[in-house]
Amino acid sequence: MQLIVRLAAAVILGAALSACLPVVSSSPLGTTVAGSADGRLTGMWKGKVGTSTNAYLTVYPPHEGTVKIVLLAPPAADDEGSWMIFEARTITLGSNSYLDARVVDDGGKPPDAKLAHMPVLYRVTADGSLVLYLIDEAAARKAIATRTIAGTIEPGDFGDVTLTAEPAALDAFFASDAGRALFTKPLGILQRVNPSADSG
């Protein structure tokens, strides 16, 4: 099972494993605004991501408007570990900072085509921590059911949830408090790795 599915399931669904994918969008996020490269993200981070308490996240410098991100969960006693590689754009909508992330490598396997546009809310706190959020599935289901945002929900308790709003409406939604409210629990909280300190 894909690493991101395990991590999202642990945080969003409160279960160890789930067959469903994280909430995705059919359109890219941030098409109505200029890209905003966020140099605060560049570097290596270490901390808790989903079920892994010792995960590493490396964000490479922006290149032609996108950043490459490598997520590594080292092997543990009960898990053989895994890695994923993403390409992402950093976007500011309203007062919110987002990644429009796309999986490009899933532990050496082709990624699921549905994982083309994953909205990820992030913030860098006053103490320098990087906090990442995926969309809460229950909150997304409610927003779609009340027509707060356009989307589709596949049948069943674990049916995949996809936001289908047009790009302009999608950006306006995620710039609003209603859009921010879909991100309820941190997926990851990481601290920057200091290479000079590690090498000493």
Stockholm file with secondary structure:
# STOCKHOLM 1.0

chainA/1-200         MQLIVRLAAAVILGAALSACLPVVSSSPLGTTVAGSADGRLTGMWKGKVGTSTNAYLTVYPPHEGTVKIVLLAPPAADDEGSWMIFEARTITLGSNSYLDARVVDDGGKPPDAKLAHMPVLYRVTADGSLVLYLIDEAAARKAIATRTIAGTIEPGDFGDVTLTAEPAALDAFFASDAGRALFTKPLGILQRVNPSADSG
#=GR chainA/1-200 SS CCHHHHHHIIIIISSSCCSSCCCEESSCTTTTSCCCCCGGGCEEEEEEETTEEEEEEEECCCBTTBEEEEEEECCBTTBCCEEEEEEEEEEEETTEEEEEEEEEEETTBCCCTTTTCEEEEEEECTTSCEEEECCCHHHHHHHHHTTSSCEEECSSTTCCEEECCCHHHHHHHHHSHHHHTTCCSCSEEEEECCHHHHHC
#=GC SS_cons         CCHHHHHHIIIIISSSCCSSCCCEESSCTTTTSCCCCCGGGCEEEEEEETTEEEEEEEECCCBTTBEEEEEEECCBTTBCCEEEEEEEEEEEETTEEEEEEEEEEETTBCCCTTTTCEEEEEEECTTSCEEEECCCHHHHHHHHHTTSSCEEECSSTTCCEEECCCHHHHHHHHHSHHHHTTCCSCSEEEEECCHHHHHC
//
